[in-house]
Amino acid sequence: MNLLKYLQAQGIGSRKMCQTLIRCGLVQINGEIINNEKAEITPENVQTMNIDGEDAVVIPLPYYYILLNKPENYETSHKPRDYPSVFMLFPDHLRATDIQAIGRLDADTTGVLLITNDGQFNHKMTSPKHKVAKIYRVTLKHSANESICETLKNGVLLHDDNETVSAENAELTSPTELILTISEGKYHQVKRMVAAAGNRVEALHRLQFGDWGTEDLAAGEWRFIQP
């Protein structure tokens, strides 16, 4: 891949803009200024990138996978209505690529959010037939006992739905805290399941999605992962 195409794939800008940056000597790859747009670049060998005097995050090509610890009051949308977009947490050139969230978390829901430009991986992680586990810490509005766990595992009928939905697992860690595992992805599923079981969700945090948790990330932090 030549340097010009590499910069465009990195979301740096238009063809004309990238050409200008290169010709003006404003592009450094692995600490070396490269002013030849046809210079061959091996993406997996790029460790650092500096554009116009500023270090830029190197995006893995052709596909990237991101683990984000989503903070509260961010919308999982490119066109948010009430809160900032969760994509604003990423650098401009990363947002310029085909960045998509794998499923959604509500604005008031925190925790694991996976993001990618790989459509097949996105489908695999969200398809009901693959049964990818999602684990949530649910803060309940009202105190509960073990019966709520049995109810959720046995299945509840969601409002405006005609099929019961069951939790893969449910464990009450305190009268007002529930660890809930599901493998589907219906709209507002956890909140609706808890409501159908006779309680309310006060706060919701996704602890894990598939193999990934956010123990090493503060709210708003992210990192690239490799499936």
TANORQUI-V594164 format. One record per pair of residues at least 6 apart in sequence whose ideal C-beta (glycine too) atoms are under 6 Angstrom apart, sorted by the first residue. I is the first residue (numbers start at 1). J is the second residue. D is the distance in Angstrom with one decimal. If there is no record, write none. Layout:
<<I,J,D> <I,J,D>>
This chain:
<<1,41,5.4> <2,38,4.9> <3,34,5.7> <3,37,5.4> <3,39,4.6> <3,41,5.4> <4,18,5.6> <4,37,4.1> <6,41,4.4> <7,18,4.2> <8,18,5.8> <9,61,5.6> <10,59,5.4> <10,93,5.8> <11,93,3.8> <11,96,3.4> <11,97,4.5> <12,18,5.7> <12,93,5.3> <19,37,5.9> <21,27,5.3> <22,35,5.7> <22,37,4.8> <25,33,5.3> <25,35,5.0> <26,52,4.5> <27,34,5.7> <28,50,4.0> <29,46,5.9> <29,49,6.0> <30,47,5.4> <30,48,5.7> <43,61,4.3> <46,58,5.3> <49,56,4.8> <49,58,5.1> <57,91,5.2> <59,94,6.0> <63,117,5.9> <63,118,4.2> <64,117,6.0> <65,116,5.0> <65,225,5.0> <65,227,5.8> <66,115,4.1> <66,222,5.5> <66,224,6.0> <67,212,5.2> <67,223,5.8> <67,225,4.8> <68,113,4.6> <68,222,4.1> <69,214,3.9> <69,217,4.0> <69,219,5.4> <69,221,5.5> <70,105,5.4> <70,110,5.6> <70,113,4.3> <71,219,4.0> <71,220,4.6> <72,108,6.0> <72,110,5.4> <73,83,4.9> <73,107,5.8> <74,83,5.7> <74,84,5.7> <74,86,4.4> <75,83,4.9> <75,85,5.8> <75,107,5.1> <76,86,5.2> <76,101,4.9> <76,104,4.1> <76,105,5.4> <77,85,5.9> <83,107,4.9> <87,95,5.4> <89,220,5.8> <97,117,5.7> <98,117,4.5> <101,115,5.3> <102,114,4.2> <102,122,5.1> <102,125,4.9> <103,126,5.4> <103,185,5.4> <105,113,5.6> <109,204,4.5> <110,205,4.8> <111,205,4.4> <111,206,3.4> <112,206,4.6> <112,209,4.4> <112,212,5.9> <112,214,5.3> <114,209,5.7> <116,122,5.8> <124,130,5.6> <125,132,5.3> <126,185,5.6> <128,184,5.5> <131,183,4.1> <132,210,4.8> <133,181,5.6> <133,183,5.4> <134,182,5.6> <134,209,5.2> <135,181,4.9> <135,207,4.6> <135,208,4.2> <136,180,4.9> <136,190,5.4> <136,204,6.0> <136,206,5.4> <137,179,6.0> <137,205,4.6> <137,207,5.5> <138,178,4.3> <138,180,5.4> <138,201,5.8> <138,204,5.9> <139,177,6.0> <139,202,4.4> <139,203,3.9> <140,176,4.6> <140,199,5.1> <141,200,3.8> <141,202,4.6> <142,199,5.3> <143,175,4.0> <143,176,5.8> <144,199,5.7> <146,172,5.9> <148,197,5.2> <149,170,4.0> <149,172,5.6> <151,197,4.6> <152,167,4.2> <152,170,4.4> <152,197,5.5> <153,167,5.3> <153,170,5.4> <155,164,3.7> <155,166,4.0> <156,193,5.5> <156,196,3.8> <156,197,5.5> <157,164,5.2> <158,165,5.9> <158,192,4.7> <158,196,5.7> <167,180,5.5> <167,182,5.7> <168,181,4.3> <168,183,5.5> <169,181,4.1> <170,180,5.3> <171,179,4.6> <172,178,5.6> <173,179,5.9> <191,201,4.7> <194,201,5.1> <207,213,5.9>>
